[in-house]
Amino acid sequence: MDLEAIKRKLNSLKNQTTKQDILWKPEPGKQQVRIVPYQHNKENPFMELFFHYDLGKKNYLSPVTFGDADPVMEFAEKLKSTGNSDDWKLSRKLEPKMRTYVPVLVRGKESEGVKFWGFGKKVYTELLGFISDPDYGDITDLNSGRDITVEFMPAEGAGQFPKTAIRVKPNQTPATDNKDIADGILNGQRDIFEIFKKSSYEDLKEALENWLNPEDEGTEESVTSESANITSDVTKTEDINAAFDDLFNQ
């Protein structure tokens, strides 16, 4: 038995991280994080990713993220051009949604390494506002940046939405004084696109076809209620399949 090979395999398994391990989501209440420079793009730690959510029970990273063609986006634009209000509403649901990610150290859990925090437009706008304010400046600087207090408030009931509030700390502090943690920031970060894989044009086209024709998916479990409602809108719009054929079979 090759004991060295077994040890290498054991270390490999210990060092593997899942998507849940590397993505950070705030828990109810207050916590602190520090945005750090992104190892794979030191000029800008903010990564704008575009997703199709719940398209056939799956989420897809849109090629729009990379400036490439996206068949779902093309179909949405086709729907907009019909002038039909139902088509326009459906097109808005099909358009990819932006979510911004940044690398962070979670205070109190620095030994877990750099994680990625994803948020929507409101938090993104607030953070850019702080950075563009000369009184704050580059809050991501490793030596003179600032921590951020994140307060997460879960939805209080039906029809309500969770809320996230942020406050940038006034004091400038080093991101860490631990050499191992500092080395992890500079050299140990994952590439965000190892976590979220780019979807091919053909894969998205197939997903859209299946989503428009759910009966083709056999006996798989039903989609979420939101998707079911959207699919209902599709079946009520007579020109949807014709528009799809016109766009992709010409």
C-alpha positions in Angstrom: 0.0 0.0 0.0 1.3 3.4 -1.0 1.0 5.4 2.2 2.3 8.6 0.7 -0.4 8.5 -2.0 -3.0 8.0 0.7 -1.7 10.9 2.6 -1.8 13.1 -0.5 -5.4 12.0 -1.2 -6.3 12.7 2.4 -4.8 16.2 2.3 -6.6 16.9 -1.0 -9.9 15.9 0.5 -9.3 18.1 3.5 -8.4 21.1 1.3 -11.4 20.8 -0.9 -14.1 23.5 -0.3 -17.7 23.5 -1.4 -19.6 26.4 -2.8 -21.3 26.8 0.5 -17.9 27.0 2.3 -16.6 29.8 0.0 -19.7 31.9 -0.3 -20.6 34.1 2.7 -24.1 35.0 3.6 -24.9 37.3 6.6 -26.8 35.7 9.4 -29.6 37.5 11.2 -28.2 40.3 13.3 -24.9 42.2 13.0 -21.5 41.0 11.8 -18.4 42.6 10.5 -16.5 41.9 7.3 -13.5 43.4 5.5 -13.5 43.7 1.7 -10.0 42.8 0.5 -8.4 43.2 -3.0 -9.3 40.4 -5.4 -6.2 38.3 -6.2 -7.3 37.7 -9.8 -8.1 41.4 -10.6 -6.2 43.7 -8.2 -7.7 46.8 -9.9 -11.3 46.1 -8.9 -12.6 43.7 -6.2 -16.3 44.1 -7.4 -17.4 41.4 -9.8 -20.7 42.0 -11.6 -22.2 38.6 -12.5 -25.4 38.1 -14.4 -27.6 35.1 -13.7 -30.7 33.4 -15.0 -32.4 32.2 -11.8 -34.7 29.1 -11.7 -34.6 28.4 -15.5 -35.8 24.8 -15.5 -35.1 24.4 -11.8 -31.5 25.5 -12.3 -29.5 28.8 -12.1 -27.2 29.7 -15.0 -24.4 32.2 -15.2 -25.2 34.2 -18.3 -22.6 34.8 -21.0 -23.6 38.4 -20.8 -21.2 38.5 -17.8 -18.4 38.1 -20.3 -19.9 40.3 -23.0 -20.9 37.2 -25.0 -24.2 36.3 -26.7 -27.0 34.9 -24.5 -29.9 33.1 -26.3 -32.3 33.8 -23.3 -31.5 37.5 -23.5 -32.0 37.4 -27.3 -35.3 35.7 -26.8 -36.3 38.4 -24.2 -35.4 41.1 -26.7 -37.5 39.4 -29.3 -40.5 39.4 -27.0 -40.1 43.1 -26.3 -40.2 43.9 -30.0 -43.8 42.4 -30.3 -45.4 45.4 -28.6 -47.5 43.1 -26.5 -47.7 44.0 -22.8 -47.7 40.3 -21.7 -44.6 39.6 -23.8 -42.9 42.6 -22.3 -43.6 41.4 -18.8 -42.3 38.0 -19.7 -39.2 39.4 -21.2 -38.3 41.2 -18.0 -38.5 37.9 -16.1 -36.2 36.3 -18.6 -33.5 38.9 -18.6 -30.4 38.0 -16.5 -30.2 39.6 -13.1 -27.0 41.2 -11.8 -25.5 40.1 -8.5 -22.2 41.6 -7.3 -19.6 39.6 -5.5 -16.5 40.8 -3.5 -13.8 38.9 -1.6 -14.1 39.4 2.2 -12.6 38.4 5.5 -15.3 37.6 8.0 -14.3 39.0 11.4 -13.9 36.3 14.0 -13.5 33.7 11.2 -10.4 35.0 9.5 -8.7 31.6 9.8 -11.3 30.3 7.3 -9.7 32.4 4.6 -11.2 34.7 2.0 -14.9 34.2 1.1 -17.1 35.8 -1.5 -20.1 38.0 -0.4 -22.8 38.5 -2.9 -25.4 41.3 -2.8 -27.8 43.3 -4.9 -28.0 46.8 -6.4 -28.8 48.6 -3.1 -25.8 47.4 -1.1 -23.5 47.8 -4.2 -24.6 51.4 -4.7 -24.0 52.2 -1.1 -20.5 50.6 -1.1 -19.5 52.5 -4.2 -20.8 55.7 -2.6 -18.5 55.2 0.4 -15.4 54.5 -1.8 -16.1 57.5 -4.0 -16.3 59.7 -0.9 -12.8 61.3 -0.3 -13.6 61.1 3.5 -13.5 57.3 3.2 -11.5 56.4 0.1 -10.4 52.9 -0.7 -12.0 50.9 2.1 -10.4 47.7 0.6 -6.8 48.8 1.2 -5.0 46.1 3.2 -3.2 48.5 5.4 -5.5 51.5 5.8 -9.0 50.2 4.8 -12.1 49.9 6.9 -14.3 47.2 8.2 -18.0 47.0 7.4 -20.8 46.3 9.8 -23.5 44.2 8.0 -26.9 44.0 9.6 -29.2 41.4 8.1 -32.9 41.4 8.9 -34.9 38.4 7.7 -38.3 38.8 6.1 -40.9 39.3 8.8 -43.8 37.6 7.1 -45.6 36.7 3.9 -45.0 39.3 1.1 -42.1 40.8 3.0 -38.5 40.8 1.9 -35.2 40.5 3.9 -33.2 43.6 4.4 -29.5 44.3 4.6 -28.0 47.4 6.1 -24.3 48.4 6.0 -22.2 50.8 8.0 -18.5 51.5 7.2 -16.5 51.8 10.4 -14.8 55.1 10.9 -11.4 53.7 12.0 -8.8 52.7 9.4 -7.1 49.4 10.4 -5.0 46.7 8.8 -6.9 43.8 7.3 -4.8 41.4 9.4 -1.5 41.2 11.3 -1.3 37.4 10.8 1.2 36.4 8.1 -0.7 33.2 7.2 -4.0 35.1 6.7 -2.2 37.8 4.8 -0.6 35.2 2.5 -4.1 33.7 1.9 -5.4 37.1 0.9 -2.6 37.7 -1.6 -2.1 34.2 -2.9 -4.8 31.8 -1.8 -8.0 33.2 -3.2 -10.3 31.1 -5.5 -11.2 32.4 -8.9 -14.9 33.3 -8.8 -15.3 31.6 -12.1 -14.2 28.3 -10.6 -17.3 28.6 -8.4 -19.7 29.9 -11.0 -19.2 28.2 -14.3 -20.0 30.0 -17.6 -23.0 28.5 -19.4 -22.6 27.8 -23.1 -24.9 29.3 -25.7 -26.2 25.8 -26.6 -26.8 24.8 -23.0 -28.8 27.9 -22.4 -30.8 27.5 -25.6 -31.7 24.0 -24.6 -32.7 25.1 -21.1 -34.9 27.8 -22.6 -36.6 25.3 -24.9 -37.3 23.0 -22.0 -38.6 25.8 -19.9 -40.9 27.0 -22.6 -42.2 23.4 -23.0 -42.2 21.9 -19.5 -44.1 18.8 -20.7 -41.0 17.7 -22.5 -39.2 17.2 -19.2 -41.2 14.1 -18.4 -42.2 13.4 -14.8 -39.6 15.6 -13.0 -40.8 17.4 -10.0 -42.6 20.7 -10.7 -40.8 24.0 -10.7 -41.3 26.6 -8.0 -44.5 28.6 -7.8 -42.9 31.6 -9.3 -41.7 29.7 -12.3 -45.1 28.0 -12.6 -46.7 31.4 -12.8 -44.2 32.5 -15.5 -44.8 29.3 -17.5 -48.5 30.0 -17.3 -47.9 33.4 -18.8 -46.0 31.7 -21.6 -48.9 29.4 -22.5 -51.2 32.4 -22.6 -49.1 34.2 -25.2 -49.8 32.7 -28.6 -46.8 34.0 -30.4 -44.1 32.7 -28.0 -43.2 29.5 -29.8 -43.4 31.2 -33.1 -41.0 33.9 -31.9 -38.6 31.2 -30.6 -38.7 29.4 -33.9 -38.2 32.6 -35.8 -35.2 33.6 -33.7 -33.3 30.3 -33.5 -34.4 28.4 -36.6 -33.9 31.1 -39.3 
